[in-house]
Amino acid sequence: MWFRGLTNLSVDAKGRVAVPKDHRDTLEASGVKELAVTASPSGCLNVYSKENWLEMEKKLMSVPNAGSKAVQQLQHLYMGYCEIVQLDGTGRLSLTAPQRKKAGIDRKAMWVGQGDKFEIWDEVTWEEKFGKLDSEEIDLSDLPPELKALSF
């Protein structure tokens, strides 16, 4: 499974968002029935297949956190906000009130394909961070050599 693209979403009063149809079809064809939704330090929500999430969760929780405030914070963030959800009969997933509050999501959101996961952003935050971004604004000074060698 590989996901890309942007989709504007409406969030209903119960916190439900419709998974874009092409992504829903890909999930269904891959046998994915459950998704994991959690907060991200980037300010959005991350959405993984349950299977991918369980691998990430195992790695995250196996890191010794004694003395590392950053590890503890990441474990609390990712684990504390994580919910395993199933799509309802109309292809929607439910975002909890704490998840929506953490990501600042109200009525309008952006669904962003990010390879093996999705991100859900508040629409205004997405536009402020990425909507007007052009090549002159991207700081390429710290790109790893693997990306510097790519030609887009």
N, C-alpha and C positions, 0 to 999 in steps of 0.2 A: 504494500500500500504506500502510495506517495501522494501528498496533497499540496496543491498550490492554488493561488488566486485569492481574491477579495470578494466578500459578499456583504452588503448592508443587511442588517437584521433588525427586526422589531422585537422588543422584549415585552411580553404581556404582563398584566398585573400580578400573575402568579410566578413570574420569573422564568417563563418558558421561552425558548428560542427554537426556531425551526432550523435543523441541519440542512444546508443546501443540498438539493436533490442529487446532483452529481456526486457529492461526497457521501451522501446517504447510500447511493447505489454501490459505490466502491466499498463501503463498510459492509453492506449486506452481502456482496459478492465474496468478500473475504471472510464471512462468517462471524463478523464482530457484532455482538449483541449488547455488550456493556462498554461504557466509556467511563474514564476517570477524569474528573474535573477538579482542578486545584488552582490555587493562587500562584503567581509568579513574581519574583523580585522586580521584573520589568514593569509591573503595574497592570498586567492583564491577567486573564485566566488561561491556563493551559489545559488542553483536552487531548487525552491519550486513549488508545484502545486499552481496555483493562489489562490485556496481556502485556503490552509495552509498559504500562504503569507499574505492574507488579515487579518487573525487572528493575525499573528505576528505583522503586521503593526499597527493594532489597539492597541495592547498592548504596542508596542514601543512608539507610539505617544501619548498615554494616560499617560505616566510617566511624572510627573512635572519636567521640566528641569531647573527651576530657580536656578541658583547658581551651578549647576552640569555640569562641563565641559565635563565629561565622557558621560553623557546622551546626551548632545548636539552633541558631536562628533559622537556617535553611530547613532543618528537620522539623521545627515547629511550624514554619510557614507551609511547606509542602504537605506535611502529614495532617496538620490541623485543619486546613481548608479542603482536604481531599474528600470527595464524595464519589462513590461508584453509582452510576445512573444507567438506566435503560431508556431508549427512545420510546416515546409513547406511540400510539397507533397512527398518529399523523406525522411522525418523524421529528418530534420536538424533544429537547432535553431540558430538564429543570435545573436552574441555577439557584442555589440557596441564597437567602438574604445576606448572610455574612460574606459569601463569595462576591455577590453584586456590590456590596458596600466596599469591600477591599479593592475591587477593580474600578470603582466609581461608575458602574454601569447602571443606567436608569432605564430609559425607554428605547434608545437607539444604540446599536452595537455594530462592530465589524467582525466578521468571521474571516480569519486569515490562515490560509494553508501554509504550513511550515514543514514540509517534508513528511516526517512520520508522526506529526502531531498537528493540532490546530491551536490558534490563539483566539481568544475573544476579547476584544478591546471595547471600551467606551468609544463611541463614534467621534466625539469631540476630541478626546485624548489622542486617538489614532491620527486624526487630521492635523492636530498640533505637532505631533512628533514626526509623522511620516508623509502626510498628505501633500506638502509643498516641497518636499525634499528633492533636490536635483543634484546632478553630479558635482557641481561646484561646492556644495555644502557637505559632502561626505569626506571625512578625514581619512585618507588612504594611507597615512604614514605608518600605521601600526598593523597593516595587513600581513598575514603570514605569507611566506614565499609561495605556498600552494595556490593562493588566490591571486597573487601578483602575476603569476604565469598565465592565468586565464585571460582569454580575450572575449569580451562580451559584445 
